[in-house]
Amino acid sequence: MLTLELLYFSVANNEETALMARTPLFTVVQELKARFTSFGGWEMPVQFSGITAEHQAVRSTAGMFDISHMGKFTLQGKNLVSQLQGLVPSDLSRLVPHQAQYSVLLNSQGGIIDDIIFYYQGEDNTGVQKGFIIVNAATTAKDKAWLLEHLDPKQVEFQDLSTEKVLLAVQGPKATEILQQFVEEDLTPIKAFGHLNTTVLGKPAILARTGYTGEDGFEVMVEPSVGIELWQSLIAEGVVPCGLGARDTLRLEAAMALYGQDIDDTTTPLEAGLGWLVHLDTKGDFIGREVLQQQKATGVQRKLVGLQMQKRNIARHDYSVLSDGKKVGEITSGTLSPTLGYPIALAYVPTEIAKVGNQLEVEIRGKNYPATIVKRPFYRSKSRVSK
């Protein structure tokens, strides 16, 4: 799990690094004197110039992340969409070519196996539907096994490109403007969660207007040699290299869930505040539907809420949340928000007290400190484009 304690203090030692995978960008990242950590079996940069400086660069101008460790699956088949429909609660039939859907893979109890993005690339002239899925690094093997178990191999061709492609996230108010210099097609018309097959630096690439920071920007999938050249070209244009530390603080300000902390196979999307991706009324059966239908009808017992702390009282992962002196939940993620200047956190609490404005407490090193339930996201960018 990617906690801030891990980010600050768990820098991989020599014995660990010998066992970890490295992305194609490792050498060029290492040349920038990045600090590294172990994450999901990969040796990844946790910070370059500093978490706060990198965070502020993404909020004000542009930063970039090497996210090549994430799982990348391509899929094709005449019944691709209908095959995937049974594995997610979102109605994928609504997608038009070059549109993507954030969703979750569910188990039979409605628990989240992983959160994913499915990019639908459309249908060719023979009726074959094509798309690709991006999954979390730590769950790549699990997700692959689940998909292969539930997709009909006679109807869907599956390919794992996880170690064969570079994936770069270029994020921030000026990200599109800077990236445009290396792309012939006009990026302006692409809406949020839109994507296109194009060229970057004259070589084949897929660009998607997606990200994990709460800012506008693109995620770029290319061959390793192109990724290295693009990384160096973007640095020359002033884009700030960023590590997992800033990625964590940015996503938390935007109240984006981190798998393994805020969501896992014991939490349902309705409990996690992801009800907007559950389309019970417009699609047929899918794994976990019965549980979600029941929760929709009777209500969930707990909800993920946003908390605002005071001063520098930072609520960390696993800290106890109290109401009237009694433990009612636990912190899933927490940090001192670089943008807002005060501590923020996410926590699951009983539904009956999960109301904005309610006062709770968080136990920090044996003492209880006030926490207020607030609306999510904690931060909303003015530069983000709409769908």
Order of alpha helices (4+ residues) and beta strands (2+ residues): alpha-alpha-alpha-beta-beta-alpha-beta-beta-alpha-beta-beta-beta-alpha-beta-beta-alpha-beta-beta-beta-alpha-beta-alpha-alpha-beta-beta-beta-beta-beta-beta
